[in-house]
Amino acid sequence: MRLDGFQFNIGVLGATGYIGTPYREEIRQATGAKIVALCARRMDLLEAAQKQDQARLITNDWREVVEHPDVNLILVATPDALHYEAVMAAAEAGKHMICDKPIGMNAKEAFDMWSAYRDADKKLVHFVPYWTRYSDIFVRAKEIVESGVLGDIRGIIYRWLNPRPPDMPLTWRDDASLSAGGSIADVGSHSYDTIRWLLGIEAKRVLAHADVISAPKADLGSINLAEALEYGAKPSGTRSQRKGTAFDYANIAWEFETGAVGSIIVSHASFLRKGLAPEVELHGTDAALGIDRFNGLLTLWREQGQVSEVVDRIPVSGLGNRFEKFVFPSLRKMLADGDTSHPNLEDGWRVQLFTDAAIRSAQTGQWANVEE
């Protein structure tokens, strides 16, 4: 069955936030998709978004979006703590799903969400935007891994550093009651999914140190990340300040089911900067591969002669229209033939098993098993 012309009628939750806004722009430019309904906290931003999208409905109540008779696909781009109830209601209403990561506040929520879609009475498709899988340099790195040139992968080093401006005020991402795990769940979820996808393995246990290492920040109330970044670029005046409560740094030792070991550092602290070293190092018995996304370099270190060589240079560019190129084709393919090669709610759950274990370890100071 071909579904190239299937029309996605989309309801967006968290429509005016840092994630929802660029997603909506890409959807507007994609074929076979129309934004029908929008939900967000602030009516001023919603009214502007409605004009951009020509949406039929704007509301502060996500239930109105999920229950809208013309909506067949829900896009969840809200704070982490607001995912679960909306996703479960969407499954009950028979709506397809795109849910931003981390998909829940913990692995229990994530499992329930995946199960609701897996066991639905009608076929429902779902997508979780782990975008690193679609990055050209990681696609090429996967080809190199699968060629066998590295041998048996024994060491895995990952650095996902996403520095925020030092004067950027607090947002919901700094609030442990709204964020599933701070940097561990935010960028750590991307990192762990990348390794799962690259190597086809799962972590066995982790040992984590995590903390809030950024200085106190201005508290401006309910602002979104785009507004916070704008403020941080041009600080003005003295505001009341306090520290965030969600981890903005973690250093996690990980051990995989294959016996491979290594570590991952994730951070949003302004003074831990990206691009100084390869983002990923894969150390095998025959060779090692460095993946430097920020400079577009793939470097191979071979045992013979102990020299390294740049084996590929990948142009540093964005992914383009991710919905046109990846999301909608993946969902249509799943509707047509059940393909599950794209990242989905099951992947979201398995990633959350890892992030939950890392959080437990950070809280106890002990090794924590990654377990179902």
Secondary structure, 3 states (H helix, E strand, C coil): CCCCCCCEEEEEECCCCCCHHHHHHHHHHCCCEEEEEEECCCHHHHHHHHHHHCCCEEECCHHHHHCCCCCCEEEECCCHHHHHHHHHHHHHCCCEEEECCCCCCCHHHHHHHHHHHHCCCCCCCEECCCHHHHCHHHHHHHHHHHHCCCCCEEEEEEEEECCCCCCCCCCHHHCCCCCCCCHHHHHHHHHHHHHHHHHCCCEEEEEEEEECCCCCEECCCCCCHHHHHHHHHCCCCCCCEECCCCCCEEEEEEEECCCCEEEEEEECCCCCCCCCCCCEEEEECCEEEEEECCCCEEEEEECHHHEEEEEEECCCCCCCCHHHHHHHHHHHHHHHHCCCCCCCHHHHHHHHHHHHHHHHHHHHCCCEECCC
